[in-house]
Amino acid sequence: MTQRRSPRPPPRVPPPAAPTRSRTALLPVVAVAACAAALLTRRPADLEAPRDDVHVDAEPVQRDPVDGPRTPGPLRLPRVELTAPAWSIDLTRCEAPLEGWWFAGRSLDAVRALAREAGGDDALDRAIVTSHGCDADGCLVETTADTLDTLPMPVRNALYRTLAQHPANRVQVFAAHRDVDFGPWSALLPPGPARDALDRLTWRDAWGYRLSDVTRLCAQIPSVDARREALAALARRTSLDPMLTPDRSTDLAPMVRYWSRGNRVSAVREALREAAVTGAPLPVRALLPTHLRERALRFPTPDEQHFDCFATALSFLDPDAWTVAWNAPLADAELRARYAPLAMAEATWGDVLALRSADGALVHLATVVEGDVVFTRNGANLSEPWAFVHLDDLLRTYPFTRAAAWRRRP
């Protein structure tokens, strides 16, 4: 296992104030995990096989591109689904207590009206009336197994979409997510209680399929093995797999300048030239630093889970940062000491995006790839892989945050 070292001391920067713990305040950092070997199971059939054997050595590297126009060149963004390894499936999630529904700014009558308009029946109305606690800030409705198990999907959709708009409702805000294009989780399982439970508890929003009530999912599946199978379905993750697709007519010089940051110019030039000549797409992951290239599009092993978003982003142009034991205040101090703020529109390959909560606390770091595509690892646990995602999807993963760009100083 790689030994982690203490951070080099940057100039002192006062850490942001800790968020307060209340229903009406933003969730504490624990809600987003303080940054809070997978199988590629799907790839578009019309995409030529990429050159997975292309490796771009990281030393000696170029931190800032040479003068001249810089463009990423022709780029495809196929999506792949990553299958979680067995060691990342955590059955203790089945033991989590049920959480209430916090309807911020709504009276009891408003909550009842919302449920009725969504198609809720008399039983749901009675459950709301008999288990609520309302004050000037809103209404808290305590949930029961019966209530959660019997919500029809249209009612669950309406209620959970409303609840997800407030950070106090963690199980809705941070619900499991699956892209619509990959189909529902239940389609991954054979007929049986697990499949039925997934169908029953899934809800939908603009992002895709969602599932919040993991405790009730497990309770409806008698077999431990079947529970594990259902949790494995929920644990799948989606990633982009960016591919550079130059051809013989492509001007490679601007592409070489763009992608050479952090790489040897000659190696990037040769990799792009070969892609242009052969027609085989060049995976952007082949241009990542060595320690990130070998982890891209896969989940961490138990020995790697501590390599979080801070280590991933800050080591992109500084390999020594990979083994630093980062936390949010130290990463923020490093960012302010060795990076400079940058307009979002100017961010390019190797720049850092910092996501902050409303009070300014650093929540997450990611690395810019091109346009709105970033390279990230969401959290420091076994259930989150190193992946390429659109910025909008990253902001959905870390709601109630704002992104700002930073560039490492020469």
C-alpha positions as CSV (number, residue, x, y, z in Angstrom):
1,M,0.0,0.0,0.0
2,T,1.3,3.5,-0.9
3,Q,2.5,5.3,2.2
4,R,0.8,8.6,2.7
5,R,2.8,11.6,3.9
6,S,1.9,14.8,5.7
7,P,1.1,17.8,3.4
8,R,3.9,20.3,2.7
9,P,3.0,23.4,4.6
10,P,1.4,26.0,2.4
11,P,0.8,29.6,3.6
12,R,-1.8,29.6,6.3
13,V,-5.3,30.2,5.1
14,P,-8.0,30.2,7.7
15,P,-10.4,27.3,7.1
16,P,-14.0,28.1,6.4
17,A,-16.5,28.1,9.2
18,A,-18.2,24.8,9.9
19,P,-21.8,24.7,8.6
20,T,-24.5,24.6,11.2
21,R,-26.6,21.6,11.7
22,S,-30.2,22.4,11.1
23,R,-32.9,21.5,8.7
24,T,-32.9,24.9,7.1
25,A,-29.1,25.1,6.7
26,L,-27.0,23.3,4.1
27,L,-26.0,19.8,5.0
28,P,-22.7,19.3,6.8
29,V,-19.8,18.1,4.7
30,V,-20.5,14.5,5.7
31,A,-23.5,14.5,3.4
32,V,-21.1,14.9,0.4
33,A,-18.3,12.8,1.9
34,A,-15.9,15.8,2.1
35,C,-15.3,15.3,-1.7
36,A,-17.7,13.1,-0.6
37,A,-11.6,-3.2,-11.2
38,A,-14.7,-2.1,-13.2
39,L,-16.0,-3.8,-16.3
40,L,-17.0,-1.7,-19.4
41,T,-20.4,-3.2,-20.1
42,R,-21.6,-1.0,-22.9
43,R,-20.0,0.9,-25.8
44,P,-21.6,2.3,-28.9
45,A,-21.2,-0.2,-31.7
46,D,-20.3,2.4,-34.3
47,L,-17.2,3.5,-32.5
48,E,-13.9,2.0,-33.8
49,A,-11.9,0.1,-31.2
50,P,-9.6,2.6,-29.4
51,R,-5.9,2.1,-29.0
52,D,-5.8,1.0,-25.4
53,D,-2.1,0.2,-25.8
54,V,-1.1,3.8,-26.2
55,H,0.6,5.2,-23.2
56,V,2.0,8.7,-22.9
57,D,4.9,8.9,-20.4
58,A,4.6,11.6,-17.9
59,E,8.3,12.7,-17.6
60,P,9.7,15.0,-18.4
61,V,6.4,16.9,-18.5
62,Q,5.3,20.3,-19.8
63,R,3.3,22.2,-17.3
64,D,2.3,25.0,-19.7
65,P,1.8,24.6,-23.4
66,V,4.1,26.3,-25.9
67,D,2.8,29.5,-27.6
68,G,0.3,29.1,-30.5
69,P,-3.3,28.1,-31.0
70,R,-4.5,25.3,-28.8
71,T,-7.6,23.2,-29.5
72,P,-8.6,19.7,-28.3
73,G,-9.5,18.6,-31.8
74,P,-12.3,16.2,-32.9
75,L,-13.6,14.5,-29.8
76,R,-16.3,11.8,-29.3
77,L,-17.9,11.2,-25.9
78,P,-19.3,7.6,-25.7
79,R,-20.7,6.6,-22.4
80,V,-19.8,3.4,-20.6
81,E,-21.3,1.7,-17.5
82,L,-18.9,0.6,-14.8
83,T,-19.8,-2.5,-12.8
84,A,-18.9,-2.3,-9.1
85,P,-16.6,-5.0,-7.7
86,A,-17.8,-7.3,-5.0
87,W,-15.7,-5.6,-2.3
88,S,-17.6,-2.3,-2.8
89,I,-21.0,-3.7,-1.9
90,D,-21.9,-2.6,1.6
91,L,-24.8,-4.6,3.2
92,T,-24.8,-2.3,6.3
93,R,-26.7,0.2,4.1
94,C,-29.7,-2.1,4.7
95,E,-29.6,-1.2,8.4
96,A,-29.9,2.6,8.1
97,P,-32.9,4.1,10.0
98,L,-35.8,5.6,8.1
99,E,-35.6,9.3,7.6
100,G,-38.5,11.8,7.8
101,W,-39.6,14.1,5.0
102,W,-38.8,17.7,5.5
103,F,-41.2,20.1,3.6
104,A,-39.4,23.4,3.9
105,G,-41.7,26.4,4.0
106,R,-44.9,24.4,3.7
107,S,-47.8,24.2,6.1
108,L,-49.6,20.9,6.9
109,D,-52.4,21.8,4.6
110,A,-49.9,22.5,1.8
111,V,-48.2,19.1,2.3
112,R,-51.6,17.3,2.2
113,A,-52.5,19.2,-0.9
114,L,-49.3,18.2,-2.6
115,A,-49.9,14.6,-1.8
116,R,-53.5,14.7,-3.0
117,E,-52.5,16.5,-6.3
118,A,-49.9,13.8,-6.9
119,G,-52.6,11.0,-6.6
120,G,-52.1,10.1,-2.9
121,D,-54.9,8.2,-1.3
122,D,-56.7,8.5,2.1
123,A,-54.1,6.2,3.8
124,L,-51.3,8.6,2.8
125,D,-53.3,11.6,4.0
126,R,-53.9,9.9,7.4
127,A,-50.2,9.1,7.7
128,I,-49.3,12.7,7.0
129,V,-51.8,14.0,9.5
130,T,-50.9,11.6,12.3
131,S,-47.1,11.8,12.0
132,H,-46.3,15.4,11.3
133,G,-44.5,18.2,13.2
134,C,-45.0,21.6,11.7
135,D,-43.7,25.0,12.6
136,A,-42.9,28.3,10.9
137,D,-40.1,26.8,9.0
138,G,-42.0,23.9,7.5
139,C,-43.4,20.4,8.2
140,L,-41.5,17.2,9.1
141,V,-43.5,14.1,8.3
142,E,-42.2,10.9,10.0
143,T,-42.2,8.0,7.6
144,T,-43.1,4.4,8.2
145,A,-42.4,1.2,6.4
146,D,-46.0,0.9,5.2
147,T,-46.0,4.5,3.9
148,L,-42.8,4.0,1.9
149,D,-43.7,0.6,0.6
150,T,-47.1,1.6,-0.8
151,L,-46.3,4.8,-2.6
152,P,-47.2,4.5,-6.3
153,M,-44.5,5.8,-8.6
154,P,-46.4,9.0,-9.6
155,V,-46.9,10.0,-6.0
156,R,-43.3,9.1,-5.1
157,N,-42.1,11.1,-8.1
158,A,-43.9,14.2,-7.0
159,L,-43.1,14.0,-3.3
160,Y,-39.4,13.1,-3.8
161,R,-38.8,15.7,-6.4
162,T,-40.0,18.3,-4.0
163,L,-38.0,16.9,-1.1
164,A,-34.8,16.7,-3.2
165,Q,-34.9,20.5,-3.5
166,H,-33.8,20.9,0.2
167,P,-30.5,19.6,1.6
168,A,-32.0,18.3,4.8
169,N,-33.6,15.4,2.8
170,R,-30.4,13.4,2.3
171,V,-32.0,10.2,0.9
172,Q,-33.7,12.2,-1.8
173,V,-30.9,14.6,-2.5
174,F,-28.3,11.9,-2.7
175,A,-30.5,9.1,-4.1
176,A,-28.9,6.4,-6.3
177,H,-29.0,7.5,-10.0
178,R,-29.1,5.7,-13.3
179,D,-29.2,7.2,-16.8
180,V,-32.5,6.5,-18.6
181,D,-30.5,5.3,-21.7
182,F,-29.2,2.3,-19.7
183,G,-32.7,1.2,-18.6
184,P,-34.1,0.7,-15.1
185,W,-32.1,-1.2,-12.4
186,S,-34.7,-3.9,-12.4
187,A,-33.8,-4.9,-15.9
188,L,-30.4,-6.1,-14.6
189,L,-32.0,-8.7,-12.3
190,P,-33.9,-12.0,-13.0
191,P,-37.6,-12.1,-12.0
192,G,-38.1,-12.3,-8.3
193,P,-38.4,-10.3,-5.1
194,A,-35.3,-8.1,-5.7
195,R,-36.5,-7.1,-9.2
196,D,-40.0,-6.4,-7.9
197,A,-38.7,-4.3,-5.0
198,L,-36.5,-2.2,-7.3
199,D,-39.4,-1.5,-9.6
200,R,-41.6,-0.6,-6.7
201,L,-39.2,1.8,-5.0
202,T,-37.7,3.5,-8.1
203,W,-38.7,7.1,-8.8
204,R,-37.9,9.5,-11.7
205,D,-36.6,13.0,-12.2
206,A,-35.0,14.9,-15.0
207,W,-31.7,13.2,-14.3
208,G,-33.0,9.7,-14.8
209,Y,-34.0,6.8,-12.5
210,R,-33.5,7.4,-8.7
211,L,-33.8,5.2,-5.6
212,S,-33.8,6.6,-2.1
213,D,-35.3,3.9,0.2
214,V,-32.5,1.4,0.4
215,T,-33.6,0.2,3.9
216,R,-37.0,-0.7,2.5
217,L,-35.5,-2.3,-0.6
218,C,-33.5,-4.7,1.6
219,A,-36.5,-5.4,3.8
220,Q,-38.5,-6.6,0.8
221,I,-35.7,-9.1,-0.3
222,P,-35.5,-12.1,1.9
223,S,-32.3,-13.6,0.6
224,V,-29.0,-12.0,1.6
225,D,-27.5,-12.9,-1.8
226,A,-30.4,-11.3,-3.6
227,R,-29.9,-8.2,-1.5
228,R,-26.3,-8.1,-2.5
229,E,-27.3,-8.4,-6.1
230,A,-29.8,-5.5,-5.8
231,L,-27.2,-3.3,-4.1
232,A,-24.7,-4.2,-6.9
233,A,-27.2,-3.0,-9.5
234,L,-27.6,0.3,-7.6
235,A,-23.8,0.6,-7.3
236,R,-23.2,0.7,-11.1
237,R,-21.8,4.0,-12.3
238,T,-21.8,5.8,-15.7
239,S,-18.7,7.4,-17.2
240,L,-17.8,9.1,-20.4
241,D,-14.9,7.6,-22.3
242,P,-13.6,10.6,-24.3
243,M,-12.0,9.6,-27.6
244,L,-9.8,11.8,-29.9
245,T,-10.6,11.1,-33.5
246,P,-8.2,13.1,-35.8
247,D,-7.8,12.0,-39.4
248,R,-5.2,12.7,-42.1
249,S,-6.7,16.1,-42.8
250,T,-6.6,17.3,-39.2
251,D,-4.1,20.0,-38.2
252,L,-2.4,18.2,-35.3
253,A,-0.2,21.1,-34.0
254,P,-3.0,22.9,-32.0
255,M,-4.0,19.5,-30.6
256,V,-0.5,18.7,-29.5
257,R,-0.3,22.1,-27.7
258,Y,-3.6,21.5,-26.0
259,W,-2.9,17.9,-24.8
260,S,0.8,18.3,-24.0
261,R,0.2,20.0,-20.6
262,G,1.6,17.5,-18.1
263,N,2.9,15.2,-20.9
264,R,5.9,15.0,-23.2
265,V,5.2,16.9,-26.3
266,S,6.9,14.3,-28.5
267,A,4.9,11.5,-27.0
268,V,1.6,13.4,-27.5
269,R,2.5,14.3,-31.1
270,E,3.3,10.7,-31.9
271,A,0.1,9.3,-30.3
272,L,-2.0,11.8,-32.2
273,R,-0.2,11.2,-35.5
274,E,-0.7,7.4,-35.2
275,A,-4.4,8.0,-34.4
276,A,-4.8,10.2,-37.5
277,V,-3.0,7.7,-39.8
278,T,-4.6,4.5,-38.5
279,G,-8.1,5.9,-37.8
280,A,-8.2,4.3,-34.4
281,P,-9.6,6.7,-31.8
282,L,-7.1,7.8,-29.1
283,P,-8.6,7.5,-25.6
284,V,-8.1,10.6,-23.5
285,R,-7.3,8.4,-20.6
286,A,-4.1,7.5,-22.4
287,L,-3.0,11.1,-21.9
288,L,-3.6,11.1,-18.1
289,P,-0.7,11.1,-15.7
290,T,0.5,7.5,-15.2
291,H,-1.0,7.1,-11.7
292,L,-4.4,8.3,-12.9
293,R,-4.3,6.6,-16.3
294,E,-4.1,3.2,-14.6
295,R,-7.1,4.0,-12.5
296,A,-9.4,5.7,-15.0
297,L,-12.8,4.0,-15.5
298,R,-12.5,1.7,-12.5
299,F,-13.4,1.5,-8.8
300,P,-10.7,1.7,-6.2
301,T,-9.3,-1.4,-4.4
302,P,-9.5,-1.4,-0.6
303,D,-5.9,-0.1,-0.5
304,E,-6.8,2.8,-2.8
305,Q,-10.0,4.2,-1.4
306,H,-8.2,7.1,0.5
307,F,-7.1,8.6,-2.8
308,D,-10.0,11.1,-3.0
309,C,-10.9,14.0,-5.2
310,F,-8.3,16.2,-3.6
311,A,-5.4,13.8,-4.3
312,T,-6.8,13.1,-7.8
313,A,-7.1,16.8,-8.9
314,L,-4.0,18.3,-7.1
315,S,-1.7,15.5,-8.4
316,F,-2.6,16.0,-12.1
317,L,0.3,18.4,-12.6
318,D,2.1,17.6,-9.4
319,P,2.7,13.8,-8.9
320,D,4.0,14.5,-5.4
321,A,0.5,15.5,-4.3
322,W,-0.8,12.0,-4.9
323,T,0.5,10.6,-1.6
324,V,-0.4,13.6,0.6
325,A,-3.1,13.0,3.3
326,W,-5.4,15.7,2.1
327,N,-8.5,17.1,3.8
328,A,-10.7,20.0,2.7
329,P,-8.9,22.8,4.6
330,L,-5.5,21.6,3.5
331,A,-6.6,21.2,-0.1
332,D,-8.1,24.7,0.0
333,A,-4.9,26.1,1.3
334,E,-2.9,24.4,-1.4
335,L,-5.3,25.7,-4.0
336,R,-4.9,29.3,-2.8
337,A,-1.2,29.0,-2.5
338,R,-0.2,27.4,-5.7
339,Y,-3.1,28.1,-8.1
340,A,-4.7,31.3,-9.4
341,P,-8.4,31.9,-10.1
342,L,-9.4,31.6,-13.7
343,A,-12.6,32.4,-15.8
344,M,-14.6,29.2,-16.3
345,A,-14.6,29.9,-20.1
346,E,-10.8,29.8,-20.1
347,A,-10.4,26.5,-18.3
348,T,-8.6,23.8,-20.3
349,W,-6.9,20.4,-19.9
350,G,-5.3,20.2,-16.5
351,D,-7.0,23.1,-14.8
352,V,-8.9,22.5,-11.6
353,L,-12.6,23.1,-10.8
354,A,-13.4,23.8,-7.2
355,L,-16.9,23.2,-5.9
356,R,-17.9,25.2,-2.8
357,S,-21.0,25.3,-0.7
358,A,-22.9,28.5,0.0
359,D,-20.7,29.4,2.9
360,G,-17.5,29.1,0.9
361,A,-16.4,25.7,2.2
362,L,-14.5,23.6,-0.3
363,V,-16.5,20.5,-1.1
364,H,-14.9,18.9,-4.1
365,L,-12.2,19.2,-6.7
366,A,-12.2,17.9,-10.3
367,T,-9.9,18.3,-13.3
368,V,-10.9,20.0,-16.6
369,V,-10.6,17.8,-19.7
370,E,-12.3,19.9,-22.4
371,G,-15.3,22.1,-22.4
372,D,-17.8,20.8,-19.8
373,V,-16.1,17.4,-19.4
374,V,-14.1,16.8,-16.2
375,F,-12.1,14.0,-14.7
376,T,-13.1,13.2,-11.1
377,R,-13.4,10.8,-8.2
378,N,-16.4,11.5,-6.0
379,G,-15.5,10.8,-2.5
380,A,-13.1,8.5,-0.6
381,N,-15.0,5.3,-0.4
382,L,-15.1,2.0,-2.4
383,S,-18.3,2.9,-4.2
384,E,-17.0,5.7,-6.4
385,P,-14.7,5.2,-9.4
386,W,-12.4,7.5,-11.3
387,A,-14.5,8.7,-14.1
388,F,-15.1,11.4,-16.8
389,V,-18.4,13.3,-16.4
390,H,-20.2,16.4,-17.7
391,L,-20.0,19.3,-15.3
392,D,-23.8,19.4,-15.0
393,D,-23.8,15.8,-13.8
394,L,-21.1,16.6,-11.3
395,L,-23.1,19.5,-9.9
396,R,-26.1,17.2,-9.6
397,T,-23.9,14.8,-7.6
398,Y,-22.8,17.7,-5.4
399,P,-26.0,19.9,-5.2
400,F,-26.1,23.3,-3.6
401,T,-22.5,24.0,-4.7
402,R,-20.9,26.4,-7.2
403,A,-17.9,25.7,-9.5
404,A,-14.9,28.0,-10.0
405,A,-11.8,27.4,-12.1
406,W,-8.2,27.5,-11.0
407,R,-4.9,27.2,-12.9
408,R,-1.6,26.1,-11.4
409,R,0.9,28.9,-11.2
410,P,4.2,28.5,-13.2
